């Protein structure tokens, strides 16, 4: 197991501010594999990172969180990229014990409690998948949100997990330039006005040139992040799963 104290982590993170993403990815693979994975939402902005992973460490696990509420275009795009780039995609799903709750209330959650919805559908599945890893690679960028603007290239979670953000200093223009350079496809919803794509109930098109790329996410809500890249990722929901998963409620034919 690789160990990096806080001082070494800060030093490396600062050094990587001047490094190319490929160099950071190669370092992470060499340092942490096999206890390493990458997460991707399979949007257009995900393409450079996925393309780099395919070239540097093609068998690295790519975690895709299947919330059950994605646009069908996202699911088809995910299948296409997995085959086209030869990716090792691992689908993550909400805990089965939440199934009765989500079956009864899941469609209302995005509007009534989007934080709980994201926690059950995204945060908790990734927490479980990451529980035995040392590090994970993310494609976030500083130009996306105020929260991400404060991120560092190497960060340590409260549980010790190290997060690696190789594209942190890239911009939307950098993403598009890379995509065109390597003739990579775009998410089908991009041409329909969706520069940032989340779950269908929580995403709308944006007005080009007048709104930022994430303006269509959680419209009308005091929410800008799903929780994977905030302190929510380090928290555990206190509500007991067993209180919801009663045998009567879990019958397949109910």
Secondary structure, 3 states (H helix, E strand, C coil): CCCCCHHHHHHHHHHHHHCCHHHHHHHHHHHHCCCEEEECCCCHHHHHHHHHHHHHCCCCEEEEECCCCECHHHHHHHHHHHHHHCCEEEEECCCHHHHHHHHHHHHHHHHHCHHHHHHHHHHHHHHHHHCCCCEEECCCCCCCCHHHHCCCCEEECCCCCEEECCCCCCCHHHHHHHHHHCCCCCCCCHHHCCCCCCEHHHECCCCCCCCCCCCCECCCCCCCCCCCCCHHHHCCCCCCHHHCCCCCCCCCCC
